[in-house]
Amino acid sequence: MRVWALWHGGASYSAPYVADHLEVFPSITAAREAFTGRYSSGHGYCQTFNYVHQDMAHVFTPGVDETSEMWLWLYDPTVTPDPYPWKILRYGRRGGVVLERA
Protein backbone atom coordinates (compact mmCIF):
# COMPACT_ATOMS: atom_id res chain seq x y z
CA MET A 1 0.00 0.00 0.00
CA ARG A 2 1.61 3.27 -1.11
CA VAL A 3 1.59 6.23 1.24
CA TRP A 4 2.30 9.90 0.65
CA ALA A 5 4.23 11.68 3.36
CA LEU A 6 5.27 15.10 4.56
CA TRP A 7 8.28 15.08 6.89
CA HIS A 8 9.28 17.80 9.33
CA GLY A 9 12.68 17.39 11.00
CA GLY A 10 11.81 19.20 14.21
CA ALA A 11 13.03 22.46 15.71
CA SER A 12 16.07 22.68 13.39
CA TYR A 13 13.89 22.68 10.25
CA SER A 14 11.30 25.07 8.88
CA ALA A 15 7.83 23.73 8.18
CA PRO A 16 7.73 22.18 4.68
CA TYR A 17 5.48 23.33 1.86
CA VAL A 18 3.29 20.38 0.86
CA ALA A 19 3.57 20.68 -2.92
CA ASP A 20 7.38 20.93 -2.86
CA HIS A 21 8.23 18.42 -0.14
CA LEU A 22 5.62 15.68 -0.52
CA GLU A 23 7.19 12.22 -0.75
CA VAL A 24 5.84 8.83 -1.76
CA PHE A 25 6.76 5.48 -0.18
CA PRO A 26 5.80 1.95 -1.25
CA SER A 27 4.57 1.12 2.28
CA ILE A 28 4.18 2.38 5.84
CA THR A 29 7.24 0.28 6.75
CA ALA A 30 9.36 2.10 4.16
CA ALA A 31 8.13 5.46 5.48
CA ARG A 32 8.99 4.40 9.05
CA GLU A 33 12.50 3.34 7.98
CA ALA A 34 13.08 6.68 6.26
CA PHE A 35 11.73 8.51 9.31
CA THR A 36 14.08 6.75 11.73
CA GLY A 37 17.05 6.96 9.38
CA ARG A 38 16.80 10.74 9.11
CA TYR A 39 17.01 11.03 12.89
CA SER A 40 19.47 8.28 13.81
CA SER A 41 21.94 8.39 10.91
CA GLY A 42 21.08 11.50 8.91
CA HIS A 43 24.28 13.26 9.91
CA GLY A 44 26.51 10.42 8.68
CA TYR A 45 24.72 8.86 5.70
CA CYS A 46 22.86 10.42 2.78
CA GLN A 47 19.10 10.08 3.07
CA THR A 48 16.91 9.58 0.02
CA PHE A 49 13.91 11.84 -0.57
CA ASN A 50 11.58 10.45 -3.26
CA TYR A 51 9.65 13.64 -3.93
CA VAL A 52 6.37 13.56 -5.85
CA HIS A 53 6.60 16.99 -7.51
CA GLN A 54 10.39 17.45 -7.88
CA ASP A 55 13.50 15.39 -8.54
CA MET A 56 14.70 12.76 -6.08
CA ALA A 57 17.31 14.07 -3.63
CA HIS A 58 20.12 12.38 -1.69
CA VAL A 59 21.14 14.64 1.21
CA PHE A 60 22.37 14.61 4.80
CA THR A 61 19.83 15.49 7.53
CA PRO A 62 21.85 16.79 10.49
CA GLY A 63 20.08 18.46 13.40
CA VAL A 64 16.94 16.30 13.30
CA ASP A 65 15.53 16.01 16.81
CA GLU A 66 12.92 13.99 18.70
CA THR A 67 10.17 16.48 17.76
CA SER A 68 10.40 15.23 14.17
CA GLU A 69 7.11 14.12 12.58
CA MET A 70 5.96 12.52 9.35
CA TRP A 71 2.36 12.98 8.24
CA LEU A 72 0.94 10.16 6.10
CA TRP A 73 -1.89 10.09 3.56
CA LEU A 74 -3.32 7.23 1.49
CA TYR A 75 -3.45 9.49 -1.59
CA ASP A 76 -1.67 12.56 -2.97
CA PRO A 77 -3.09 15.45 -0.87
CA THR A 78 -2.16 17.97 -3.56
CA VAL A 79 -4.59 16.29 -5.99
CA THR A 80 -7.41 15.84 -3.48
CA PRO A 81 -6.79 18.65 -0.97
CA ASP A 82 -7.11 17.55 2.63
CA PRO A 83 -5.24 19.38 5.40
CA TYR A 84 -5.55 16.43 7.77
CA PRO A 85 -3.28 13.40 7.44
CA TRP A 86 -4.43 9.81 7.83
CA LYS A 87 -1.68 8.86 10.32
CA ILE A 88 1.31 10.56 11.99
CA LEU A 89 4.70 9.04 12.72
CA ARG A 90 6.44 10.59 15.74
CA TYR A 91 8.77 9.67 18.56
CA GLY A 92 7.19 8.48 21.79
CA ARG A 93 8.21 9.32 25.36
CA ARG A 94 10.71 6.45 25.50
CA GLY A 95 12.27 7.11 22.09
CA GLY A 96 10.37 4.56 20.00
CA VAL A 97 8.49 5.42 16.82
CA VAL A 98 4.74 5.72 17.30
CA LEU A 99 2.16 5.51 14.50
CA GLU A 100 -0.89 7.52 15.60
CA ARG A 101 -4.23 8.30 14.08
CA ALA A 102 -4.42 11.96 13.14
MODELLER restraints for C-alpha pairs under 7 A, 6 or more apart:
rsr = mdl.restraints
at = mdl.atoms
rsr.add(forms.Gaussian(group=physical.xy_distance, feature=features.Distance(at['CA:1:A'], at['CA:26:A']), mean=6.24, stdev=0.5))
rsr.add(forms.Gaussian(group=physical.xy_distance, feature=features.Distance(at['CA:1:A'], at['CA:27:A']), mean=5.23, stdev=0.5))
rsr.add(forms.Gaussian(group=physical.xy_distance, feature=features.Distance(at['CA:2:A'], at['CA:25:A']), mean=5.68, stdev=0.5))
rsr.add(forms.Gaussian(group=physical.xy_distance, feature=features.Distance(at['CA:2:A'], at['CA:26:A']), mean=4.39, stdev=0.5))
rsr.add(forms.Gaussian(group=physical.xy_distance, feature=features.Distance(at['CA:2:A'], at['CA:27:A']), mean=4.98, stdev=0.5))
rsr.add(forms.Gaussian(group=physical.xy_distance, feature=features.Distance(at['CA:2:A'], at['CA:74:A']), mean=6.84, stdev=0.5))
rsr.add(forms.Gaussian(group=physical.xy_distance, feature=features.Distance(at['CA:3:A'], at['CA:24:A']), mean=5.81, stdev=0.5))
rsr.add(forms.Gaussian(group=physical.xy_distance, feature=features.Distance(at['CA:3:A'], at['CA:25:A']), mean=5.41, stdev=0.5))
rsr.add(forms.Gaussian(group=physical.xy_distance, feature=features.Distance(at['CA:3:A'], at['CA:26:A']), mean=6.50, stdev=0.5))
rsr.add(forms.Gaussian(group=physical.xy_distance, feature=features.Distance(at['CA:3:A'], at['CA:27:A']), mean=6.00, stdev=0.5))
rsr.add(forms.Gaussian(group=physical.xy_distance, feature=features.Distance(at['CA:3:A'], at['CA:28:A']), mean=6.53, stdev=0.5))
rsr.add(forms.Gaussian(group=physical.xy_distance, feature=features.Distance(at['CA:3:A'], at['CA:72:A']), mean=6.28, stdev=0.5))
rsr.add(forms.Gaussian(group=physical.xy_distance, feature=features.Distance(at['CA:3:A'], at['CA:73:A']), mean=5.69, stdev=0.5))
rsr.add(forms.Gaussian(group=physical.xy_distance, feature=features.Distance(at['CA:3:A'], at['CA:74:A']), mean=5.02, stdev=0.5))
rsr.add(forms.Gaussian(group=physical.xy_distance, feature=features.Distance(at['CA:3:A'], at['CA:75:A']), mean=6.64, stdev=0.5))
rsr.add(forms.Gaussian(group=physical.xy_distance, feature=features.Distance(at['CA:4:A'], at['CA:22:A']), mean=6.77, stdev=0.5))
rsr.add(forms.Gaussian(group=physical.xy_distance, feature=features.Distance(at['CA:4:A'], at['CA:23:A']), mean=5.59, stdev=0.5))
rsr.add(forms.Gaussian(group=physical.xy_distance, feature=features.Distance(at['CA:4:A'], at['CA:24:A']), mean=4.41, stdev=0.5))
rsr.add(forms.Gaussian(group=physical.xy_distance, feature=features.Distance(at['CA:4:A'], at['CA:25:A']), mean=6.33, stdev=0.5))
rsr.add(forms.Gaussian(group=physical.xy_distance, feature=features.Distance(at['CA:4:A'], at['CA:72:A']), mean=5.62, stdev=0.5))
rsr.add(forms.Gaussian(group=physical.xy_distance, feature=features.Distance(at['CA:4:A'], at['CA:73:A']), mean=5.10, stdev=0.5))
rsr.add(forms.Gaussian(group=physical.xy_distance, feature=features.Distance(at['CA:4:A'], at['CA:74:A']), mean=6.28, stdev=0.5))
rsr.add(forms.Gaussian(group=physical.xy_distance, feature=features.Distance(at['CA:4:A'], at['CA:75:A']), mean=6.18, stdev=0.5))
rsr.add(forms.Gaussian(group=physical.xy_distance, feature=features.Distance(at['CA:4:A'], at['CA:76:A']), mean=5.99, stdev=0.5))
rsr.add(forms.Gaussian(group=physical.xy_distance, feature=features.Distance(at['CA:5:A'], at['CA:22:A']), mean=5.75, stdev=0.5))
rsr.add(forms.Gaussian(group=physical.xy_distance, feature=features.Distance(at['CA:5:A'], at['CA:23:A']), mean=5.10, stdev=0.5))
rsr.add(forms.Gaussian(group=physical.xy_distance, feature=features.Distance(at['CA:5:A'], at['CA:24:A']), mean=6.07, stdev=0.5))
rsr.add(forms.Gaussian(group=physical.xy_distance, feature=features.Distance(at['CA:5:A'], at['CA:70:A']), mean=6.29, stdev=0.5))
rsr.add(forms.Gaussian(group=physical.xy_distance, feature=features.Distance(at['CA:5:A'], at['CA:71:A']), mean=5.38, stdev=0.5))
rsr.add(forms.Gaussian(group=physical.xy_distance, feature=features.Distance(at['CA:5:A'], at['CA:72:A']), mean=4.54, stdev=0.5))
rsr.add(forms.Gaussian(group=physical.xy_distance, feature=features.Distance(at['CA:5:A'], at['CA:73:A']), mean=6.33, stdev=0.5))
rsr.add(forms.Gaussian(group=physical.xy_distance, feature=features.Distance(at['CA:6:A'], at['CA:18:A']), mean=6.75, stdev=0.5))
rsr.add(forms.Gaussian(group=physical.xy_distance, feature=features.Distance(at['CA:6:A'], at['CA:21:A']), mean=6.46, stdev=0.5))
rsr.add(forms.Gaussian(group=physical.xy_distance, feature=features.Distance(at['CA:6:A'], at['CA:22:A']), mean=5.12, stdev=0.5))
rsr.add(forms.Gaussian(group=physical.xy_distance, feature=features.Distance(at['CA:6:A'], at['CA:23:A']), mean=6.33, stdev=0.5))
rsr.add(forms.Gaussian(group=physical.xy_distance, feature=features.Distance(at['CA:6:A'], at['CA:70:A']), mean=5.49, stdev=0.5))
rsr.add(forms.Gaussian(group=physical.xy_distance, feature=features.Distance(at['CA:6:A'], at['CA:71:A']), mean=5.15, stdev=0.5))
rsr.add(forms.Gaussian(group=physical.xy_distance, feature=features.Distance(at['CA:6:A'], at['CA:72:A']), mean=6.75, stdev=0.5))
rsr.add(forms.Gaussian(group=physical.xy_distance, feature=features.Distance(at['CA:7:A'], at['CA:69:A']), mean=5.89, stdev=0.5))
rsr.add(forms.Gaussian(group=physical.xy_distance, feature=features.Distance(at['CA:7:A'], at['CA:70:A']), mean=4.24, stdev=0.5))
rsr.add(forms.Gaussian(group=physical.xy_distance, feature=features.Distance(at['CA:7:A'], at['CA:71:A']), mean=6.42, stdev=0.5))
rsr.add(forms.Gaussian(group=physical.xy_distance, feature=features.Distance(at['CA:8:A'], at['CA:15:A']), mean=6.21, stdev=0.5))
rsr.add(forms.Gaussian(group=physical.xy_distance, feature=features.Distance(at['CA:8:A'], at['CA:16:A']), mean=6.58, stdev=0.5))
rsr.add(forms.Gaussian(group=physical.xy_distance, feature=features.Distance(at['CA:8:A'], at['CA:68:A']), mean=5.59, stdev=0.5))
rsr.add(forms.Gaussian(group=physical.xy_distance, feature=features.Distance(at['CA:8:A'], at['CA:69:A']), mean=5.36, stdev=0.5))
rsr.add(forms.Gaussian(group=physical.xy_distance, feature=features.Distance(at['CA:8:A'], at['CA:70:A']), mean=6.23, stdev=0.5))
rsr.add(forms.Gaussian(group=physical.xy_distance, feature=features.Distance(at['CA:9:A'], at['CA:64:A']), mean=4.97, stdev=0.5))
rsr.add(forms.Gaussian(group=physical.xy_distance, feature=features.Distance(at['CA:9:A'], at['CA:65:A']), mean=6.61, stdev=0.5))
rsr.add(forms.Gaussian(group=physical.xy_distance, feature=features.Distance(at['CA:9:A'], at['CA:68:A']), mean=4.46, stdev=0.5))
rsr.add(forms.Gaussian(group=physical.xy_distance, feature=features.Distance(at['CA:9:A'], at['CA:69:A']), mean=6.65, stdev=0.5))
rsr.add(forms.Gaussian(group=physical.xy_distance, feature=features.Distance(at['CA:10:A'], at['CA:64:A']), mean=5.96, stdev=0.5))
rsr.add(forms.Gaussian(group=physical.xy_distance, feature=features.Distance(at['CA:10:A'], at['CA:65:A']), mean=5.54, stdev=0.5))
rsr.add(forms.Gaussian(group=physical.xy_distance, feature=features.Distance(at['CA:10:A'], at['CA:66:A']), mean=6.96, stdev=0.5))
rsr.add(forms.Gaussian(group=physical.xy_distance, feature=features.Distance(at['CA:10:A'], at['CA:67:A']), mean=4.77, stdev=0.5))
rsr.add(forms.Gaussian(group=physical.xy_distance, feature=features.Distance(at['CA:10:A'], at['CA:68:A']), mean=4.22, stdev=0.5))
rsr.add(forms.Gaussian(group=physical.xy_distance, feature=features.Distance(at['CA:11:A'], at['CA:65:A']), mean=7.00, stdev=0.5))
rsr.add(forms.Gaussian(group=physical.xy_distance, feature=features.Distance(at['CA:11:A'], at['CA:67:A']), mean=6.94, stdev=0.5))
rsr.add(forms.Gaussian(group=physical.xy_distance, feature=features.Distance(at['CA:12:A'], at['CA:63:A']), mean=5.83, stdev=0.5))
rsr.add(forms.Gaussian(group=physical.xy_distance, feature=features.Distance(at['CA:12:A'], at['CA:64:A']), mean=6.44, stdev=0.5))
rsr.add(forms.Gaussian(group=physical.xy_distance, feature=features.Distance(at['CA:19:A'], at['CA:53:A']), mean=6.62, stdev=0.5))
rsr.add(forms.Gaussian(group=physical.xy_distance, feature=features.Distance(at['CA:19:A'], at['CA:78:A']), mean=6.37, stdev=0.5))
rsr.add(forms.Gaussian(group=physical.xy_distance, feature=features.Distance(at['CA:20:A'], at['CA:53:A']), mean=6.14, stdev=0.5))
rsr.add(forms.Gaussian(group=physical.xy_distance, feature=features.Distance(at['CA:20:A'], at['CA:54:A']), mean=6.80, stdev=0.5))
rsr.add(forms.Gaussian(group=physical.xy_distance, feature=features.Distance(at['CA:21:A'], at['CA:51:A']), mean=6.26, stdev=0.5))
rsr.add(forms.Gaussian(group=physical.xy_distance, feature=features.Distance(at['CA:22:A'], at['CA:51:A']), mean=5.66, stdev=0.5))
rsr.add(forms.Gaussian(group=physical.xy_distance, feature=features.Distance(at['CA:22:A'], at['CA:52:A']), mean=5.79, stdev=0.5))
rsr.add(forms.Gaussian(group=physical.xy_distance, feature=features.Distance(at['CA:23:A'], at['CA:49:A']), mean=6.74, stdev=0.5))
rsr.add(forms.Gaussian(group=physical.xy_distance, feature=features.Distance(at['CA:23:A'], at['CA:50:A']), mean=5.36, stdev=0.5))
rsr.add(forms.Gaussian(group=physical.xy_distance, feature=features.Distance(at['CA:23:A'], at['CA:51:A']), mean=4.26, stdev=0.5))
rsr.add(forms.Gaussian(group=physical.xy_distance, feature=features.Distance(at['CA:23:A'], at['CA:52:A']), mean=5.34, stdev=0.5))
rsr.add(forms.Gaussian(group=physical.xy_distance, feature=features.Distance(at['CA:24:A'], at['CA:50:A']), mean=6.16, stdev=0.5))
rsr.add(forms.Gaussian(group=physical.xy_distance, feature=features.Distance(at['CA:24:A'], at['CA:51:A']), mean=6.51, stdev=0.5))
rsr.add(forms.Gaussian(group=physical.xy_distance, feature=features.Distance(at['CA:24:A'], at['CA:52:A']), mean=6.28, stdev=0.5))
rsr.add(forms.Gaussian(group=physical.xy_distance, feature=features.Distance(at['CA:25:A'], at['CA:31:A']), mean=5.83, stdev=0.5))
rsr.add(forms.Gaussian(group=physical.xy_distance, feature=features.Distance(at['CA:38:A'], at['CA:47:A']), mean=6.49, stdev=0.5))
rsr.add(forms.Gaussian(group=physical.xy_distance, feature=features.Distance(at['CA:38:A'], at['CA:61:A']), mean=5.86, stdev=0.5))
rsr.add(forms.Gaussian(group=physical.xy_distance, feature=features.Distance(at['CA:38:A'], at['CA:64:A']), mean=6.97, stdev=0.5))
rsr.add(forms.Gaussian(group=physical.xy_distance, feature=features.Distance(at['CA:39:A'], at['CA:64:A']), mean=5.29, stdev=0.5))
rsr.add(forms.Gaussian(group=physical.xy_distance, feature=features.Distance(at['CA:39:A'], at['CA:65:A']), mean=6.51, stdev=0.5))
rsr.add(forms.Gaussian(group=physical.xy_distance, feature=features.Distance(at['CA:42:A'], at['CA:60:A']), mean=5.31, stdev=0.5))
rsr.add(forms.Gaussian(group=physical.xy_distance, feature=features.Distance(at['CA:42:A'], at['CA:61:A']), mean=4.40, stdev=0.5))
rsr.add(forms.Gaussian(group=physical.xy_distance, feature=features.Distance(at['CA:42:A'], at['CA:62:A']), mean=5.58, stdev=0.5))
rsr.add(forms.Gaussian(group=physical.xy_distance, feature=features.Distance(at['CA:43:A'], at['CA:60:A']), mean=5.62, stdev=0.5))
rsr.add(forms.Gaussian(group=physical.xy_distance, feature=features.Distance(at['CA:43:A'], at['CA:61:A']), mean=5.52, stdev=0.5))
rsr.add(forms.Gaussian(group=physical.xy_distance, feature=features.Distance(at['CA:43:A'], at['CA:62:A']), mean=4.33, stdev=0.5))
rsr.add(forms.Gaussian(group=physical.xy_distance, feature=features.Distance(at['CA:45:A'], at['CA:60:A']), mean=6.28, stdev=0.5))
rsr.add(forms.Gaussian(group=physical.xy_distance, feature=features.Distance(at['CA:46:A'], at['CA:58:A']), mean=5.59, stdev=0.5))
rsr.add(forms.Gaussian(group=physical.xy_distance, feature=features.Distance(at['CA:46:A'], at['CA:59:A']), mean=4.81, stdev=0.5))
rsr.add(forms.Gaussian(group=physical.xy_distance, feature=features.Distance(at['CA:46:A'], at['CA:60:A']), mean=4.67, stdev=0.5))
rsr.add(forms.Gaussian(group=physical.xy_distance, feature=features.Distance(at['CA:47:A'], at['CA:58:A']), mean=5.39, stdev=0.5))
rsr.add(forms.Gaussian(group=physical.xy_distance, feature=features.Distance(at['CA:47:A'], at['CA:59:A']), mean=5.33, stdev=0.5))
rsr.add(forms.Gaussian(group=physical.xy_distance, feature=features.Distance(at['CA:47:A'], at['CA:60:A']), mean=5.84, stdev=0.5))
rsr.add(forms.Gaussian(group=physical.xy_distance, feature=features.Distance(at['CA:48:A'], at['CA:57:A']), mean=5.80, stdev=0.5))
rsr.add(forms.Gaussian(group=physical.xy_distance, feature=features.Distance(at['CA:48:A'], at['CA:58:A']), mean=4.59, stdev=0.5))
rsr.add(forms.Gaussian(group=physical.xy_distance, feature=features.Distance(at['CA:48:A'], at['CA:59:A']), mean=6.70, stdev=0.5))
rsr.add(forms.Gaussian(group=physical.xy_distance, feature=features.Distance(at['CA:49:A'], at['CA:56:A']), mean=5.64, stdev=0.5))
rsr.add(forms.Gaussian(group=physical.xy_distance, feature=features.Distance(at['CA:49:A'], at['CA:57:A']), mean=5.09, stdev=0.5))
rsr.add(forms.Gaussian(group=physical.xy_distance, feature=features.Distance(at['CA:49:A'], at['CA:58:A']), mean=6.33, stdev=0.5))
rsr.add(forms.Gaussian(group=physical.xy_distance, feature=features.Distance(at['CA:50:A'], at['CA:56:A']), mean=4.80, stdev=0.5))
rsr.add(forms.Gaussian(group=physical.xy_distance, feature=features.Distance(at['CA:50:A'], at['CA:57:A']), mean=6.78, stdev=0.5))
rsr.add(forms.Gaussian(group=physical.xy_distance, feature=features.Distance(at['CA:66:A'], at['CA:91:A']), mean=5.99, stdev=0.5))
rsr.add(forms.Gaussian(group=physical.xy_distance, feature=features.Distance(at['CA:67:A'], at['CA:91:A']), mean=6.99, stdev=0.5))
rsr.add(forms.Gaussian(group=physical.xy_distance, feature=features.Distance(at['CA:68:A'], at['CA:90:A']), mean=6.30, stdev=0.5))
rsr.add(forms.Gaussian(group=physical.xy_distance, feature=features.Distance(at['CA:69:A'], at['CA:88:A']), mean=6.83, stdev=0.5))
rsr.add(forms.Gaussian(group=physical.xy_distance, feature=features.Distance(at['CA:69:A'], at['CA:89:A']), mean=5.63, stdev=0.5))
rsr.add(forms.Gaussian(group=physical.xy_distance, feature=features.Distance(at['CA:69:A'], at['CA:90:A']), mean=4.78, stdev=0.5))
rsr.add(forms.Gaussian(group=physical.xy_distance, feature=features.Distance(at['CA:70:A'], at['CA:88:A']), mean=5.70, stdev=0.5))
rsr.add(forms.Gaussian(group=physical.xy_distance, feature=features.Distance(at['CA:70:A'], at['CA:89:A']), mean=5.01, stdev=0.5))
rsr.add(forms.Gaussian(group=physical.xy_distance, feature=features.Distance(at['CA:70:A'], at['CA:90:A']), mean=6.69, stdev=0.5))
rsr.add(forms.Gaussian(group=physical.xy_distance, feature=features.Distance(at['CA:71:A'], at['CA:85:A']), mean=5.72, stdev=0.5))
rsr.add(forms.Gaussian(group=physical.xy_distance, feature=features.Distance(at['CA:71:A'], at['CA:87:A']), mean=6.14, stdev=0.5))
rsr.add(forms.Gaussian(group=physical.xy_distance, feature=features.Distance(at['CA:71:A'], at['CA:88:A']), mean=4.59, stdev=0.5))
rsr.add(forms.Gaussian(group=physical.xy_distance, feature=features.Distance(at['CA:71:A'], at['CA:89:A']), mean=6.41, stdev=0.5))
rsr.add(forms.Gaussian(group=physical.xy_distance, feature=features.Distance(at['CA:72:A'], at['CA:85:A']), mean=5.49, stdev=0.5))
rsr.add(forms.Gaussian(group=physical.xy_distance, feature=features.Distance(at['CA:72:A'], at['CA:86:A']), mean=5.65, stdev=0.5))
rsr.add(forms.Gaussian(group=physical.xy_distance, feature=features.Distance(at['CA:72:A'], at['CA:87:A']), mean=5.14, stdev=0.5))
rsr.add(forms.Gaussian(group=physical.xy_distance, feature=features.Distance(at['CA:72:A'], at['CA:88:A']), mean=5.92, stdev=0.5))
rsr.add(forms.Gaussian(group=physical.xy_distance, feature=features.Distance(at['CA:73:A'], at['CA:85:A']), mean=5.29, stdev=0.5))
rsr.add(forms.Gaussian(group=physical.xy_distance, feature=features.Distance(at['CA:73:A'], at['CA:86:A']), mean=4.98, stdev=0.5))
rsr.add(forms.Gaussian(group=physical.xy_distance, feature=features.Distance(at['CA:73:A'], at['CA:87:A']), mean=6.88, stdev=0.5))
rsr.add(forms.Gaussian(group=physical.xy_distance, feature=features.Distance(at['CA:74:A'], at['CA:86:A']), mean=6.93, stdev=0.5))
rsr.add(forms.Gaussian(group=physical.xy_distance, feature=features.Distance(at['CA:85:A'], at['CA:102:A']), mean=5.99, stdev=0.5))
rsr.add(forms.Gaussian(group=physical.xy_distance, feature=features.Distance(at['CA:86:A'], at['CA:101:A']), mean=6.44, stdev=0.5))
rsr.add(forms.Gaussian(group=physical.xy_distance, feature=features.Distance(at['CA:86:A'], at['CA:102:A']), mean=5.73, stdev=0.5))
rsr.add(forms.Gaussian(group=physical.xy_distance, feature=features.Distance(at['CA:87:A'], at['CA:99:A']), mean=6.59, stdev=0.5))
rsr.add(forms.Gaussian(group=physical.xy_distance, feature=features.Distance(at['CA:87:A'], at['CA:100:A']), mean=5.50, stdev=0.5))
rsr.add(forms.Gaussian(group=physical.xy_distance, feature=features.Distance(at['CA:87:A'], at['CA:101:A']), mean=4.57, stdev=0.5))
rsr.add(forms.Gaussian(group=physical.xy_distance, feature=features.Distance(at['CA:87:A'], at['CA:102:A']), mean=5.00, stdev=0.5))
rsr.add(forms.Gaussian(group=physical.xy_distance, feature=features.Distance(at['CA:88:A'], at['CA:99:A']), mean=5.70, stdev=0.5))
rsr.add(forms.Gaussian(group=physical.xy_distance, feature=features.Distance(at['CA:88:A'], at['CA:100:A']), mean=5.21, stdev=0.5))
rsr.add(forms.Gaussian(group=physical.xy_distance, feature=features.Distance(at['CA:88:A'], at['CA:101:A']), mean=6.34, stdev=0.5))
rsr.add(forms.Gaussian(group=physical.xy_distance, feature=features.Distance(at['CA:88:A'], at['CA:102:A']), mean=6.01, stdev=0.5))
rsr.add(forms.Gaussian(group=physical.xy_distance, feature=features.Distance(at['CA:89:A'], at['CA:97:A']), mean=6.65, stdev=0.5))
rsr.add(forms.Gaussian(group=physical.xy_distance, feature=features.Distance(at['CA:89:A'], at['CA:98:A']), mean=5.65, stdev=0.5))
rsr.add(forms.Gaussian(group=physical.xy_distance, feature=features.Distance(at['CA:89:A'], at['CA:99:A']), mean=4.70, stdev=0.5))
rsr.add(forms.Gaussian(group=physical.xy_distance, feature=features.Distance(at['CA:89:A'], at['CA:100:A']), mean=6.47, stdev=0.5))
rsr.add(forms.Gaussian(group=physical.xy_distance, feature=features.Distance(at['CA:90:A'], at['CA:97:A']), mean=5.67, stdev=0.5))
rsr.add(forms.Gaussian(group=physical.xy_distance, feature=features.Distance(at['CA:90:A'], at['CA:98:A']), mean=5.39, stdev=0.5))
rsr.add(forms.Gaussian(group=physical.xy_distance, feature=features.Distance(at['CA:90:A'], at['CA:99:A']), mean=6.76, stdev=0.5))
rsr.add(forms.Gaussian(group=physical.xy_distance, feature=features.Distance(at['CA:91:A'], at['CA:97:A']), mean=4.60, stdev=0.5))
rsr.add(forms.Gaussian(group=physical.xy_distance, feature=features.Distance(at['CA:91:A'], at['CA:98:A']), mean=5.78, stdev=0.5))
rsr.add(forms.Gaussian(group=physical.xy_distance, feature=features.Distance(at['CA:92:A'], at['CA:98:A']), mean=5.82, stdev=0.5))
